Amino acid sequence: MASVVALAQELVRRPSRGGIDDYGPVLGVLEDWLAARGLARRHLRDGAGELVGLLVQVPGGRPGSWWTLDACVDTATYGDEQAWSFPPDSGDIVDGWLRGRGAADSKLAAAMFCHIAADLAPRAENLRGGLAVLLDVDEHTGGFGGARAYLADPQIPRPAGVMIGYPGMEEVVVGGRGLWRASIVVHAPSGHSGSSKKVVGAISRAACLVRLLDAAPLPGAAGAPGFPLPPKLSVTAFHGGQDFSVTPDRCDLNVDIRTTPTFDGHDAETLVRKAVAELDAELPTPTPTEITPVATWPPFRLAEDEQPAAALLNAAAQAGLAVNPKTAGPSNIGNLLAGHGIPATAGFGVPYVGLHGIDERAHLAELPTVYRVYQRAVLNLLQG
């Protein structure tokens, strides 16, 4: 495991905050490591030609399905650096913890997956299908450019399933709520706040819309057999007005709805449009309220006997671990994959602290066990 840790340290020491840092240095570390071991790899680029990831490919010698290990090597921002007790790009090891931004999410997993590919390469002739390792540098932006470029390339074999290397040993994420997001613009005639005439400004109209949305009925979890979470609606942004003396003619809202198999994106949009229609009927204005959908992902849930969940859960059980399948409340890249009909797991890795927060670190004592679980799961898939 020393080599896995050493590679992870080098990755942590190359800042790669999503949308902030140049990804060249962190990808350069990976390219040099992969080249030294003769592993086939290719650059993944988005529609604008920007480098958004690397793909490692280990083709088997027999016909079969391809399976993918996925880890991001871009990271969250540092936040308040003064609040950290060590440099965010430290990459050192103290008391068994690898420290620094990306140690947990997910540079240690990236190093581990590269080593698994290197371990399998000498015996690939006896394996079915092939193994791909996706190293995405456009994950924390929310763009998932590496994954999108991977799926869009017709020359790359389509994976039968993906295992995403987010940290945490207690659970394997086998499902997640989907989402439907929209920006809403509420209009009203502007006016002077001191006018003797009654003025219902855009902010007041928008506040009424928020009340309508908060009161809108949503189904409970019991309506979706096998899916344990209910849908959820949140107003996540509210902006309007600039000074004291003017009631504004515009207020902007963001609405985020987490969806389930029995309350999907269409249902979410219908709910919002109904609330908007009620607002415009009760408080009419010359300009109707505008709704602009900005994102939609489907919910997903794998059965415990469905691949690749079965392979990962079985490998964990064989290693003596009590790992529970989990349906996550937040969405993840598994939702993007589900939209392409590709099953995915997430959330099995070493214990961690400070993910997306201060003093991020990953515990290394469990790394050998996590490594063996993923290696066994991959072998079971490629030998099946």
Secondary structure as UniProt FT lines:
FT   HELIX           2..12
FT   TURN            18..20
FT   HELIX           24..36
FT   TURN            37..38
FT   STRAND          40..45
FT   TURN            47..48
FT   STRAND          51..59
FT   STRAND          62..72
FT   HELIX           81..83
FT   TURN            88..89
FT   STRAND          93..94
FT   TURN            95..96
FT   STRAND          97..99
FT   TURN            101..102
FT   HELIX           103..107
FT   HELIX           108..120
FT   HELIX           121..126
FT   STRAND          128..136
FT   TURN            140..141
FT   HELIX           145..152
FT   TURN            154..155
FT   STRAND          159..164
FT   STRAND          171..176
FT   STRAND          178..187
FT   STRAND          191..192
FT   TURN            193..194
FT   HELIX           202..215
FT   HELIX           221..223
FT   TURN            225..226
FT   STRAND          232..240
FT   STRAND          246..247
FT   STRAND          250..260
FT   TURN            261..262
FT   HELIX           265..282
FT   STRAND          290..297
FT   STRAND          300..301
FT   TURN            304..305
FT   TURN            307..308
FT   HELIX           309..318
FT   TURN            319..320
FT   STRAND          324..328
FT   HELIX           333..339
FT   TURN            340..341
FT   STRAND          344..346
FT   STRAND          352..353
FT   TURN            355..356
FT   STRAND          361..363
FT   TURN            365..366
FT   HELIX           367..383
//
